[in-house]
Every structure is written in C-alpha cells, then in structure tokens.
Amino acid sequence: MTHGVAVSRAAADSRGEDLLAAERWLHIAATEPLNLALRGHPTLEILAAWEYATTYIITTFGLLGVLWARADPAYRWARDSLAATTLLGLACFALWPTSPPRLLPGEPFVDIVAIHHPPLSWGGGPVSAGANQFAAMPSLHAAWAVWVVVASLRAHRVGPAGRAFGAAHLGVTVLVVLATANHYVLDLVAGGAAVAIAVVVADQLARRRRTPRVAAADEIFLQVQTPTNPQYVGGVAVLDTAATPAPTLDTLRAHVERRLPAVPRLTRRVRPAGPLRHHRWAADPHPDLSWHVQETTLPGRGGAGGQPALDRLVATLCATPLDAGRPPWRIWLVHGLGEQRSAVVVVVHHAVADGLGVVAMLRHLLDVGSPAAPGAPVAPADQPGRLPGRLLRRCVARPVAVAGGLVSLARDGAAPPVTLSGPLGPSRAYLTSAWSLPALRSRAGGLDVRVTDLLLAAVGDAATAAVAATGARPAGQVLRAAVPVTMRIPGADHRGVPRGPGNLTAALRLDIPLGPMPVARRAELVAQAARGRRTSGRLPASAAVLRLMGALPNNLHRTAARSVYRARYFTAIVSNMRGAPGPLTLLGCPLREVFPIVPLAAQVPISVGALGWNGRYCVAATVDPARVDPVVFAAALRAALADLTRLAAPCPLQPASPLARSA
C-alpha cells in the first residue's frame, strides 16, 4: 500500500524491467552508464542528491511565484498547465506504478539519494519513508523542468537570463534523475508528453476564459426571453439642438468607436447554450458600427409627430429582435423630433446590464467628458481596520439575513390575481412624461414616504384606470410590483470608469392596492406595507436564489427561471433609478430628458421605469396594448404624477398627447 493505493511490488518490478529492456533494445539505456560514472565521486553524489531532492520544487514554484508577483498575463495559463501536468503524473502513478531502476532486483544500480539522504529534503528521514517509491513513470522531475522552460517562453515578464536558467535547469535535471538511478529515459519522454497534454488543456481553459460563462444574474434574461417578449433595456436621450447642431451619423459612429474599448461588455456577443452548457460570452473586439449605430427620421414634416412619434419608434425597436450573431446592442440617431430636438435611442440586451448599469455605460459611452474626470469618485481600497468587520458581515450577518429572507419570500407566496395579467402579444406601447424631481422629493418628504412609493402609487392609479377600462371592478385587487433595488457600489472602478456591466440588482415585491382613492393616500399605504419588506432580508435572499438557480444545468436553469419570472409572483415591474446630479451633453448637445426602457415579463403587461437626474424625473412605461389600454394608462399615470407634483399639467417643453407628455 502506497499513499492509499494498493501496489503489487512484483507488477511494479515487471513494468520497470520491461522499460529497461525496451531501452536496451532501442540503445537508449543511459541510466546505467550515468549511474556508474557518478559513483565514486562523493562530492558530485552529494550535489546530485541535493539537486534531485530540492531544486525541482524550488525552481518550479519559484517561477510560478514570480509570474504571480509580477502579474504576468501568462500566470493563469502557467498555473493551469502545472496543475494538469501534476494531475496526469499522479494518475499514472496510481494506475501504472513502476519501480525505478534503483529498486530493480538483480540490476547493478546504486541508490545515490538513499546513500546521502540530504537532511530536511525529500531524500531523507520520514519524508523519504512517506514518498511513493513506485512513481517512476512518468518523471515529474523532468516534466516540471520541461514546464519551467515552456512557461518561461510563454511568460511576458521573464527575460533571456530567466529562460536560459530554465534551459540549464532542464539539462541538469535530466542528468541527475538518470545518474541517481531514479528514472528511465522513457520516463523523461513520458514527462514531456504529460506537459504537452497539459499545454493543450491549459490552452482550452484559456480559450474558455476568453469566452466566460454569462453570470447567473445576467443569464436569467436570456432564459426568460421569447420571440414575442425580448428582454431589452436601454434609454432614450432627447438632445437640445437649439445652440449646437445635432450630431451627424458619421460623427456619432466615430465618437462611439473611440469610447467602445473602455466598455468591454459591448464588444462581446452571446454564444448559444446547449442542453447542459450555459450561455457564454465570445469576444467581438471590432463590432460593425455600420450596423450597431444607425439613424432614422420620424415621419411627418417639421417634427409634426413629436414625442408620440418617437415613443412609437421606441416601442417598435424594443420589440425588434437583435442579431444573435453580434454584440446585443444598437444605437439610433433620430431626427425629425421638432422644436430643435433630436434623440439618441439605445437598446441593450438585459444580459449585458441592469438599468443602472446601462445608465453608467451610456454615461461613459456617450458623455462628451472624460471618463476619469478629476475628482471623479473612485472605489476606495479595503482598509485593514475594516476587514474584520467586513468578514463578520460576510460570514455571519449575511447568511443570517439570507436565511430570514428565504423564509419571508416563502411566506409571500404567489401574487394576487389581477385582471390585466395574461398572455402577452407581440406589440408594445411606450409612454413617456417628465416631471420636476425637486417637487416630487418635496411631496415625498411631506408624506414621509420615498419617491419610489410615489411612483408606485401613480402606477396604482394608472392600473386602476386600466382595470376599470376592461369593465372589471378594480376595488379589492392588488398589483404586486417587482421593484429592482441596486446592489451596485456607487462611483468608479480603479481606472475611473463608471461601474456598469452586469446585473447587480435584487427585487422587492411590493403590493399596490387598487381601487378609487387619492394618490397620496395610496402612496402612504404602499409605504406602510413596504417598510417591513425593505429590512427583512428579502433582497439578499432573492439574489442568493438567482445564484443557486444558475448552478443548474442549462435546461433546468431555463425551466426554473421561467417558473419564477412571471405573473405568478409579480404582476408589474416598477424601477426607480438615480441618474447624474448635473447636466450631460452628447457631442456638445445638452440632454433635455433621458427616459429608461424596461422590458415586460411573462404575462406581466406593465413595466415602468423612472430616472431622476439634473432636477428632472423622467418616467417611461412599457405596456402590452392587447391587455392594457395605453391611452387610459398614460392619462391616469400623467394625472397622478401631476397631482403629486402639485401641477395641473407637466411643464410644456413639448406638446402634450394622450400617449406622451413631457415636462
């Protein structure tokens, strides 16, 4: 028994004798003459014993440590190839134990290492007693020495001297393992073959890293999308062209091309999943901007269509599938809006980013300023004094919160049925309006509620009107809204680029009572019901559930995602996002409004997104006109928000219409 594996000494000796016989037949049996040449030279014997016992470990892990310390790009490849080489060797030791030449009975080999057994080394004391005596094939000494040479050549931060040292180390190792009678020549060949196989394995792993798996929180939107319900987020930026002409298509493409390298999520496409294999990202470093960045002109002369025409265009774009063979995003430059205005419409797959992630990416992609402007907030480094507290929260407080949140989620159960819910059609209506953010904040403070509660109440008013328009009685019905809450750290990363990629949100499910009532009263009821849920651990619990679902094979993940992301658990989506506190520009044109785009879910016909920035509160609703009357919904939503801002109507920055009204 060696290292827990039963070894037949007779079988191990037989394999060693076969190897020696094959080498003698091939006239490559170099072990015997080298072992004979070394004997009788005590100093050389001691040096060889020490070299055999120590330098292969020092050199191998020393090089790996140097690559790590220098942040060499080849470090991960080197780590993986070394691990694969070692695992291959250990597998051979277990499956094909072979006696080394020094242990073969009847052969004239002398065990040099056993004679000198260097102290505190693999050749002496209890270390030698615990070593695997039948690990001759392949030679890990030779394999690791070959790996040192290959890794040195692959490394970016190892110079000629380091590579020469690696080659010399390989030559010395080959001579020592043969002269000490620890290996056959064919062992060395097998060690080199193990490295060759490991290189292929490491290259495959490196390619997979270049096409990483789509994270579970992002992939859920690939799993739940359908041809009639694509999961696209984005934004509609209305530009003021009174003082500066609207950008041309060529100018916009050139601007996007300059900014694109710093937004890597937009230079990757999605590789399709299989029955077990999940979706993966594949690099597409040079997207075809002639496809990704387009321009169009709204119908009507002199911008007669106005904001309603833009909203209809956005509704069409959000229902139009993106090319699955390209990075999943498009930008449209829209002319013909009238009143010295143009627009830029950005549509991005939800797998790329959540709402705030899209806002962050677009600020970097479209804002004329530098992404790392002086004074921009940068992520603070962990401070040693704070680490114990962070570890305590991560190891104790967070699991407790998740456990409590899971219980709360289970108690919430299914969403109450609502008349509006049901199978969705292929069409969408996009409804926009803009309001005074300070007025809303003032009203929220007066009612002791949040701005999100005001938005939920306004959506409740609109849903009440839409239910009544179907002939059903809204009183007694409850709209359960999924409210995304960001778990994103504010500010910028270490390069000064705003944090953006990925979905870093969890969802609270908040109930909105329907039926006739003042919108302020509805806001108070929503706030009362929401207070307990916001501190209940539901947020980290829902994020944990998404990560656990992502561990399932792809088909099971799709089934699980579609079973929870539907009207069974929520009947509306309401997202309140915080944007830039100050004005933004695109190629010299100030942004007047920025409206978010939020997709629907299965059998969920209402989604509302709101973005507060630069004193404006831009609200955009997406509804399925087959289930929700967009004219009724838009009018009721507008009336509720006007009441909450204590205005008779929105500020007249653009013509009002039943489908769109902007402040």
N, C-alpha and C positions, 0 to 999 in steps of 0.2 A: 504494500500500500504506500503510494507516494502522493502527498497533497490530496488525500481523499480519493485517489483513483487507484484501482487495483491494477498492479503491473506484474506481468509474468517475466521473471528475470531471464528465463530460457528464451522466451519470444523476443525480448529486447536484445539479448546477445545475438540471436539468429539474424535479426534485422541489421545489427551492426556488422556482423560477418559478411552478410550479403553486400552491403555497401562497400566494404573494404575489398571484397572480391571483384566487384564491378570496377572499382578504381584501378585495381591492379591489371585487370583485363584491358582497360582503356589507357593504361600507362599514365595515370594522373595521380597515383597514390603518393602524395607529397608529405603526408603526416609522418611516416616512419623516418625518412631521411632528415627531416627538420627536427624531429624529437631527438634523434641520435646526435645531431650536430649541436643541440643545446646542452645535452648532458655533459657534465664535467666542467662547466663554466659557472661556478656558484653565483657570481655577480649577475651574469645575464639571466640565470634561472630566477633569482630573486626579483629582478626587474620585470621579467616576463610574468611571474606570478602576480606581482602588484598590478601590472598593466591589465592582466586578464580580470582581476578581481575588482578593479575600481574605475578605470578610465572610461569604460563604455557607458557607465552610469553618469559620471561627471560630464563627459562631453555631450551626451545626448540631451540630458535635461538642462545642461548649461546653455546649449544652443536654443532650446525651447524657451528658457527663461529670458534670454537676450531678445528673442523675437517678441516676446510679450512685453518686456520692459520698454522696448523701442517702438511699440505699437506698429510693428511691421505688418503690412497688409497680408503677408503670407502666413501670419501666425495661426489663424484658424485652420488653414489648409495643413500646415505642419502638425498641429495638434491632432487633427483627424487622421492624417496618414500614419502618424506614430501609433495612435491607438489601434488602427486597423492592422498594422504590422504586428503589434504585440498580441492582439487577439488571435490572429492567424497562427502565430507561433504557439500560443497556449493551446489552441485547438489541436494542432498537430501533436503536441506533447501528450495530450490526453488520449488521442485516437491512435497514435502510432509511436509509442515510447520506444526509444532506440538507445542502446548502450553506446557511449562514446568509445573511441579507441583505447583510452587508458583503462577501461574496465573489461576489455575483451580477454577472456581466458586463453592462455597459450600464445599470446602475441607479445612481441618484445617492447611494448610501450611503457614508459615511466611517467607516473602522475606527478608532474613538476609542481603543480599548485598544492597538492596534498603534502608534498615534502616540505615546502616552505610556509604554507598556510599563513599568509600575511595577517597580522592581528587586526581586529576591527574591520575585517573585509569579508567578502563572500567566500573567501578561501579558508577561513579558519573558524574554530570554535563551534558554538551552537548554530551559527549561520550556515556553516558548511553541512552540519548534521541535518538541517531542515531543508537543504536545497534538493531540487529534483535531479537525481543522478542520471536519469534516462531522458534528458531533454537535449539530445544531440541534434535531432532533425526537426526543423531547420536550426541553423545557428542564429540565435537572436543577437549575439555579439556582432556577427557580420552584418545581419540585417539592420541593426541600429546604426552601424558605421556607414553602410550604404545610404541609409536615411539621412544621416548628417550631411553627406555630400549632396544629395538631391535637394534637401531643404535649404542648404547654403546657396545652391544655384538658383532656387526659386525665390529666395528672400530678396527684398528690396534694399535692406539696410545691413547687409553683410558684405564687406569689401573683399578685394582679392586676397588679402592676407588670411581672412577667416576661411575663405574657400580653399586656399592652399593647405591650411591646417586640417580641414576636414578630409582632404585627399590623403594627407600624410597619416592621419589617424586611421583611415581605412586600410592603408598598406600595412601599418604596424599591427593592426588588429588581425588581419588575415595571417600574418606570420606567427603571431603569438598563439592564436587559437589552434593552429596546426602544430606548432612546435611544442606546446604543452600537452598535446595528445587529447584535447577536449573535443575536437571536431574532425570530420572527414572533409575532403574537398567538396563532395556533393552536398554536404550541409551548407557550405557557403553559397553554392549555386541556388539551393532552395531558399536561403535567406534573401538573396537578391530577388528571386521570384516573388517572395512574400511582399517585398517592398513594391515591386511592380504592380501587384494586385492592389495593394493598399493605395498606391497613387491613383489608380482608376477609381477606387471607392471615394477617396477624398475629392477627386475632381467632380464626381457625381454629386457629392454633398455640396460642393461649392456652387455647382450649377443650380441646385435646389435652393440655395440661399439667395442666388440671384433671381430666383422665381419663388419668393417666400409664399407661404400659405396666407390667404386672406384671413385676418383675425376673426374670431368668432363674432365679436360685436359688429364687425363690418359685413361678414358673410351672411348674416341673417337677412339682409336686404336683397341679396342675390337669391336666397332660398325662397323668400315670400313673393317675389315679383312674378307677374304673369304677363302674357302679351297684352292684355287689356288693362293692366294695372302696374305700369313700370314704376320703379322706386327712384325717382329723380328729385333731387333738391337743387337749390340754386338761388339766384337773386335777379331782380330787375332794377337796374340803376338808371334813374332818369337824370339826364345831363342838362344843365343850363347852358345854352349856346348863345345867349344874348351878347356877351362880350367876346367870346372866343368861338371860332367856327367849330362845328362838330368834327371829330377826327375822321379821316378817311379810312377805308378798309386797309389799305397798304400800311398806313401809319399804325393802326391798331395791331395788325399782324406783327409788324416789326417790334412794337412795344411788348407784346406777349412773348415773342421769341426771345427777347433779352431777359425777361423775368422767369421764363419757364424752367431753366436749370435749377433754380432755388426752390422749386415746388415739385419735388420728385414724384409725388402721387399722381401728378398729371402727365407723367412720362412713363406710365405703366398701363398695360392692358390686362384684362382678366382672362386667365386660361380656364377653359371649361372644366367642370368637375366630372368625376365618374361615379359609379355606384358606391365605392368606398373612398375614393380620393376627393379631397376638398378642392375648392377653387384656389388658384394660385395667381400671384402677380407675375407678369412677364415684362421685362424691360422693353420699352419702345422709346429710346432716347431722342428720336427726331420725329415727333408727330407731324403729320401732314397738315400744316396750318391752313392750307387752302381748303381743307375740309372742316377743320375744327373751328375756324374763325370765318364767319360768313356775314353778309349784310343783306338787308331787305328793306323795302319801303312799304309803309302801311297804305292801304287803299284809300282813295279819296284825295281831292285836291286841297292843298294848303293845310294839311293836317285836320281835315274835317272829321276824321274818325276819332281823333284824340285818344284819351286814355282807354275808353272802351275798346277801340280797335287794337291797341297794344295788349290789353288783357285777353282779347280773343286770340291774338297771335301766341301769347304765352301759354294759354290753355292748349292750343294745338301742339306747340313744341313739347310741352310736358307729356303729351300722350303719344308722341312720335318716338319709336324705339331708336336708340343709339346703335351705331355699328359695333357689333360684338368683337370685331377684329381690330378695333382701335382703342386707345385710351378713352374711357367713358365720360367724355365731356364735350360741350360745344359752347361757342360764344357767338351771339348775333349782334351786329351793329344795326340798329333800327332807325330809319329815317321816316319823315312824314308824320311826326307826332304833333307838329304845330306849336304855336306860341313859343318859338325859339327854343325848342326842346328836341333832343334826341334821346335814345335809350340804348343801353347795353344789357342784353339778356344772357345770363349764364346758366346752363343746365349741366349738372354733375350727378353721376350715379351716387346714391346714398351710401354705397360701399366705400366710396372714396373718403367721405367725411360726413359728420353730422352738421346741423345748422350752423353752430358757432365755428366749426372747423371750416365750413365753406366761407363764412364771413372773414375768418383770419386769412385763408388762402387768397381770397379775392382782394383783400386789402393789400396783400403783398404783390399780387399779380397785376392789379390794375392801378393802384395808387401811384401817382407820379413821384412821390417822395422816396427817399432811400429806405430800404427795409431795415436798416440798422441805424436809424437816425440818432444823433446824440441825445442822450437822456432817455432812450427807449428802455423800458423795463426788461431786465434780463433775469433769467431764473437764478435765484440765489443758490449757492452751493450749500450742501449739508454742513452744518456746524457740529463739531464733536460734542458739544454740550447738549445738543438737541437730539443726538442719535438714540440715547436710552429711551427718551420719551417717544420717539418715532417707532422704535422697536416694540415698546409696550403697547402702543396703539395698534400696531400691525399684528402682533402675536396674541393679544388678549382682547382689547376693546373691539377690534373689527370682527373677529369671529363671533363674539357675543352679540354684536349688533346684527350680523348676518343671520344668526340663529333666530333671534327675536323677529327680524324682518320676515323670515320664511314663514314663521307662524302667522304673522299678520297678513301676508299675502294669501295664505291658505284660508284664513277667515274671511277675506274679502270676497272670495268666490267669484261667480260669474257676474257679468254686468247685467243690470236690469234691462229688460227688452224695451226698445224704442221703436216707434212707428217708422222712422226714417231708415233704419238698418235693413240690409238685404243685399242680394247680388248686385254688383256694380256693372254699369255699361261701359262702353269704350270712350265716351265723351267726357270732357271736363269743362267746368266754368271757373274762371279765375277772376276774383273780385277784390279790388284794392281801394283803400282810403287812407288818408294820412291826417294826423292829429297833433295837438300840442302836447308834448311829453311833460313839460312842467305843470300844465293844467291837470293831467291825469295823476301825476305824483301828488299834487296838492289835494285832489279829491280822495286819493287813497289814504293820505295822512289824516284827512278829516274823518274818514270812516274807520280808521285803524285797521286797514287791510293792505294787501300788497297790490301792486299794479297788475300782477298776474291774476289776482282774484277779480279785478275789474274786467280784465279781458275775458275771463271765464264767464262772468255774469253777462257780458254783452253777447257772447256766443250763446248763452242760455236764452236770451231774448230772441236771437235770430232763429234758434232751433224751435222755440215755442211757436213763432210765427210760421215756420215751415211745416211743423206738425199740424197746426190748425189749417193750413192751406190744403192739406190732404183730406180734410174732413174728419180727422181723428181729434180726440179730446186730449190736449197736452197736459192738463192738470193731473198730477199724480205720477207722471212719467219722470224719469231721471236720466239725464245724459251723463254717462261716465266718460270723462275725458282722460286720455293718456297725456300727461304733461311731462315732456322731456326736461330733465334737470342736469345741467352740465356737471361733470366731474373733472373738467379740464382745468389745469393750473393756468392762471392768467399770465400774461406777459409774453416774453420771447424766449427762445432757446439760447444756448451758449453762443450761437452765431448771430444772434439778434433777429432771427427770422421768427415771425409770429407763429406760435403753435397752432397747427391746423389739421394735419391729417388724422384720419381715423374717426371712429365713433366713440366718444368718451362721455356718453350720457347714460343715465338710468331714468326710468319713467315712474312717476307717481300717478296713481289712478284716483282722480278727484271727482266727486259727484256734484252735478249741477241740477238742482231741482227745476223742472219746467212748470209752465202754467203762468197765468197773468199775475204779475207783481212788479213793483218798482225795481228798476235795475240796481239801484243802490241797496235795496233790501236783499236782492238775490246775491249781490257781492258779499254782504255780511254773512249770509247763510253758507256760502261757499267757503269763506274764510274760517268760520267756526268748524266746519267739517274737516277742513284741510289741516288745521293746526296739529292735531294729533298724528296725522299721517306723515307730516313732514319730519317728525322727530322719532319715527317708530322703527327705523332700520329697514324700511321697505326699499329704499334706494340701493344700498349695498347688496341687499338680498336679491333684487331683480338683476343687478349686474352679475352677481355670482351665478344665477340661474342661466344667464346667457352664456357665460364661460363654460359651464358644465354641459350645456347642450352642444357647444362647439366641439366637445371631446367625442361626440358620437360619430360613427361613420356617416358619410355624406348623405345617403338616402334617409337614414334615421334623423339626421340633423334637419333635413328639409321637412320631414313629416312633423317633427317637434316644433319647428319654427312656425310652420303654417297653422299648427293647432293652437298656438298662443297669440299670434299676431293677427287677430281677427276680432269681429264684433262680439264674440263670446265673452271677451274680457274687457273690452272698451268699445265705445260707440262714437268717439270723436277723438281727434288729435289737436291739441292746442299747445303751441310752443311760443314762449315769450323770451326773446333773445336781446342781449345787450350789445350794442354796436359801439362805434367810435364816439367819444365825447365831443369831438370837434369836427369841422368840415373836412371833406375829402374832395380830391379832384382827380380827373382822368384826362391826361394829356392837356391840362390847362382848363378843362371844363369843370366847373363846380357840380357836385352831385346834389340834386334837389331832393330826391327821395330814393330810398333803397327798400324794395319790397322783397320779402323772402318767399321762397317756393317750398311748400311742404306737401309730400305725397299722401295719398289715401292708403288705407289698409283694407284687407279683405272684408267686404260687407260693411265697411265704415265709410259713409258718404261725405263726411265733413272733416276738413283739416284747416286750421287757422294758424298762421304764423305772424308774429309781430316783432318788429325790430326797432328798438329805441336808440336813436343816435342824433347828435347835434341838435337836441331840442325837439326832434320830430319823433312821432310814434307811427311807424308805417305798418299798416295791417293788411294782410293778404289772405283771403280764404280760397280754398280749392274745394269745390263740391261736385258731386255727380248729378247732372241735371235730370237724369232719369229718376232720381229718388228725392232730390231737394230742389225746390223751385228757386233758381238763382236770383230772380228779381225780388221775390219776397224775402229771401235770406239776406241779400245785400242791403235792402231798405231797412230791415229791422236791425241789422248789425250797425248800420250807419246811425240810425236814430238812437240806439243805446249808447254808442260812443259819444255822440253829440250831447246827450244828456249828462254823461259822466264828465265831460269836459266843460259842461255848463255853457255850451254854444248851441245856437239854434241850428247851425249847419257848419260843416267844415270850412276852413279858410279858403276863399275862392282863388286858389292858384291854378285851377284848371276847371273846365266845365263839368258840372255835376251830371250824373246819369243814373238810371236805376241800377246799373251793374257796376259802376265805378265812380268814386268820388274822392278827390284828393284835396288835402289842406293846402 
